[in-house]
Amino acid sequence: MKPVKRGLAILAALIALAARAEDASSPPGGSVEALLALARQQSPEVIALRLEADAARERAASAGALPDPMARIEWRDFTNEMAGGGASLLPARVGSTKYTLIQPLPFWGKRELKREAAQAEAEAARGRTDAGWNELAARIKTAYALDHALSRQLTLSREVGDLLDRLEAIGRGRYANGLAPQQDAIRARVERTALQAELVQLENERHHARVRINGLLARPAHAALAEPRSPRAMPASLDHAALSERLKARNPQLFAADAGIRAAERNRDAVYRNRYPDLALGVSPIQTRNRISEWELMLELNIPLQQESRRAQEREAERMLEAARARRDASANQLLTELAENVSGYETARRLEALARGDLLQQAELTFQSALAGYENGKVDFATLLDAQRQIRKAKLDVIKAQAEQQARLAEIERLTGEES
């Protein structure tokens, strides 16, 4: 029995490996989550933003470091005129050689302010990265919703085409039995031809939608995509007040704007510190022939005399801080306005879906069934039957469009509130 069990285990492992290989080779697109995961891995836009944030973080790590020290060497009496010898650059063959090492020392607090400003700029870069990703994710969600809606519209149109073929057959049968004019069968064929033209248009729109998805994923335009399985679940309702608070707390654009304000504050404080002098400390051993004969200590400082230029720099820093705050307020107002519009659009689409899915669709289906029975019995003309068919098709299309609109609005709301999925 053991060899049999071992063989079954090996077979099960091989089947699992084959299934994983098939999943790995299957095209993406079955779910919006799979598209988002692929975009996060290979989108050049996301990669560029991430690298810029990494660069800003590395820049913050080096900000506030001491300036590099400077070394200097001086040859005194290198012509050896006093000693009666020839010129030389060898330290032991000149009058004396002075070696100086100078370390600049910024005034107290300047280095810390530079470091804090760089850290705030790194946080702003991270906020821009998150904002860029949220923007891309919203576009992918919207494109996926459109692709799914167009797929459902194509399916519905093909079902309507089958129904029109059936109605045409009924019309031909009634015409053959002398119960209806030939015009009924002709009108069914005309309706079928018009539907075929609509199918061509829908297929073209879906082609564009899938090309757009591939573009967002940085894939070839005509790369294969899986059929979308189902749309994301939609919330029954949205709390605008709670979403507004979440936007204020989590929106990456506002996070970047707040970090920009902190960076502007630190830069302003650093400019004010320029009123005070920077120092430089130096030490100099002096070599005479083959020995160190003396040592010198040096203290140097700059004198901030150019007050007019410094005051202009201070005013510039103040204006930049005020601009950063105003820009943050403008962004908040714009984002809150967009949120209100999208919440209203979502609620409107949800109500339209409920209307179309409820009474409108039920009444259209009942009307069509009644018209179909009436036409077969000769009590209703063919035009009434076609009108009933158009009403039921319109109701189903309204449901599909309302659901796609909800998907698009929710994607925008998630972008605004900092939600990833």
MOTA-V669634 format. One record per residue. N is the residue number from 1. RES is the residue in one small letter. BURIAL is # if it has 9 or more other C-alpha atoms within 8 Angstrom, else .. Layout:
n & res & burial
N & RES & BURIAL
N & RES & BURIAL
This chain:
n & res & burial
1 & m & .
2 & k & .
3 & p & .
4 & v & .
5 & k & .
6 & r & .
7 & g & .
8 & l & .
9 & a & .
10 & i & .
11 & l & .
12 & a & .
13 & a & .
14 & l & .
15 & i & .
16 & a & .
17 & l & .
18 & a & .
19 & a & .
20 & r & .
21 & a & .
22 & e & .
23 & d & .
24 & a & .
25 & s & .
26 & s & .
27 & p & .
28 & p & #
29 & g & #
30 & g & #
31 & s & #
32 & v & #
33 & e & .
34 & a & #
35 & l & #
36 & l & #
37 & a & .
38 & l & #
39 & a & #
40 & r & #
41 & q & .
42 & q & #
43 & s & #
44 & p & .
45 & e & .
46 & v & #
47 & i & #
48 & a & .
49 & l & #
50 & r & #
51 & l & .
52 & e & #
53 & a & #
54 & d & .
55 & a & .
56 & a & #
57 & r & #
58 & e & .
59 & r & #
60 & a & #
61 & a & .
62 & s & .
63 & a & #
64 & g & #
65 & a & .
66 & l & .
67 & p & .
68 & d & .
69 & p & .
70 & m & .
71 & a & .
72 & r & .
73 & i & .
74 & e & .
75 & w & #
76 & r & #
77 & d & #
78 & f & #
79 & t & #
80 & n & #
81 & e & .
82 & m & .
83 & a & .
84 & g & .
85 & g & .
86 & g & .
87 & a & .
88 & s & #
89 & l & .
90 & l & .
91 & p & #
92 & a & #
93 & r & #
94 & v & #
95 & g & #
96 & s & #
97 & t & #
98 & k & #
99 & y & #
100 & t & #
101 & l & #
102 & i & #
103 & q & #
104 & p & #
105 & l & #
106 & p & #
107 & f & #
108 & w & .
109 & g & .
110 & k & #
111 & r & #
112 & e & .
113 & l & #
114 & k & #
115 & r & #
116 & e & #
117 & a & #
118 & a & #
119 & q & #
120 & a & #
121 & e & #
122 & a & #
123 & e & #
124 & a & #
125 & a & #
126 & r & #
127 & g & #
128 & r & #
129 & t & #
130 & d & #
131 & a & #
132 & g & #
133 & w & #
134 & n & #
135 & e & #
136 & l & #
137 & a & #
138 & a & #
139 & r & #
140 & i & #
141 & k & #
142 & t & #
143 & a & #
144 & y & #
145 & a & #
146 & l & #
147 & d & #
148 & h & #
149 & a & #
150 & l & #
151 & s & #
152 & r & #
153 & q & #
154 & l & #
155 & t & .
156 & l & #
157 & s & #
158 & r & #
159 & e & .
160 & v & #
161 & g & #
162 & d & .
163 & l & .
164 & l & #
165 & d & #
166 & r & .
167 & l & #
168 & e & #
169 & a & #
170 & i & #
171 & g & #
172 & r & #
173 & g & .
174 & r & #
175 & y & #
176 & a & .
177 & n & .
178 & g & .
179 & l & .
180 & a & #
181 & p & .
182 & q & #
183 & q & .
184 & d & #
185 & a & #
186 & i & #
187 & r & .
188 & a & #
189 & r & #
190 & v & .
191 & e & #
192 & r & #
193 & t & .
194 & a & .
195 & l & #
196 & q & #
197 & a & .
198 & e & .
199 & l & #
200 & v & .
201 & q & .
202 & l & #
203 & e & #
204 & n & .
205 & e & #
206 & r & #
207 & h & .
208 & h & .
209 & a & #
210 & r & #
211 & v & #
212 & r & #
213 & i & #
214 & n & #
215 & g & #
216 & l & #
217 & l & #
218 & a & #
219 & r & .
220 & p & .
221 & a & .
222 & h & .
223 & a & .
224 & a & .
225 & l & #
226 & a & #
227 & e & .
228 & p & #
229 & r & .
230 & s & .
231 & p & #
232 & r & .
233 & a & .
234 & m & .
235 & p & .
236 & a & .
237 & s & .
238 & l & .
239 & d & .
240 & h & .
241 & a & .
242 & a & .
243 & l & #
244 & s & #
245 & e & .
246 & r & #
247 & l & #
248 & k & #
249 & a & .
250 & r & #
251 & n & #
252 & p & #
253 & q & #
254 & l & #
255 & f & #
256 & a & #
257 & a & #
258 & d & #
259 & a & #
260 & g & #
261 & i & #
262 & r & #
263 & a & #
264 & a & #
265 & e & #
266 & r & #
267 & n & #
268 & r & #
269 & d & #
270 & a & #
271 & v & #
272 & y & .
273 & r & #
274 & n & #
275 & r & .
276 & y & .
277 & p & #
278 & d & #
279 & l & #
280 & a & #
281 & l & #
282 & g & #
283 & v & #
284 & s & #
285 & p & #
286 & i & #
287 & q & #
288 & t & #
289 & r & #
290 & n & .
291 & r & .
292 & i & #
293 & s & .
294 & e & .
295 & w & #
296 & e & .
297 & l & .
298 & m & .
299 & l & .
300 & e & .
301 & l & .
302 & n & .
303 & i & .
304 & p & #
305 & l & .
306 & q & .
307 & q & .
308 & e & .
309 & s & .
310 & r & #
311 & r & .
312 & a & .
313 & q & #
314 & e & #
315 & r & .
316 & e & .
317 & a & #
318 & e & #
319 & r & .
320 & m & #
321 & l & #
322 & e & .
323 & a & .
324 & a & #
325 & r & #
326 & a & .
327 & r & #
328 & r & #
329 & d & .
330 & a & .
331 & s & #
332 & a & #
333 & n & .
334 & q & .
335 & l & #
336 & l & #
337 & t & .
338 & e & .
339 & l & #
340 & a & #
341 & e & .
342 & n & #
343 & v & #
344 & s & .
345 & g & #
346 & y & #
347 & e & #
348 & t & .
349 & a & #
350 & r & #
351 & r & .
352 & l & #
353 & e & #
354 & a & .
355 & l & #
356 & a & #
357 & r & #
358 & g & .
359 & d & .
360 & l & #
361 & l & #
362 & q & #
363 & q & .
364 & a & #
365 & e & #
366 & l & .
367 & t & #
368 & f & #
369 & q & .
370 & s & .
371 & a & #
372 & l & #
373 & a & .
374 & g & #
375 & y & #
376 & e & .
377 & n & .
378 & g & .
379 & k & .
380 & v & #
381 & d & .
382 & f & .
383 & a & .
384 & t & #
385 & l & #
386 & l & .
387 & d & .
388 & a & #
389 & q & #
390 & r & .
391 & q & #
392 & i & #
393 & r & #
394 & k & .
395 & a & #
396 & k & #
397 & l & #
398 & d & #
399 & v & #
400 & i & #
401 & k & #
402 & a & #
403 & q & #
404 & a & #
405 & e & #
406 & q & #
407 & q & #
408 & a & #
409 & r & #
410 & l & #
411 & a & #
412 & e & #
413 & i & #
414 & e & #
415 & r & #
416 & l & #
417 & t & #
418 & g & #
419 & e & .
420 & e & .
421 & s & .
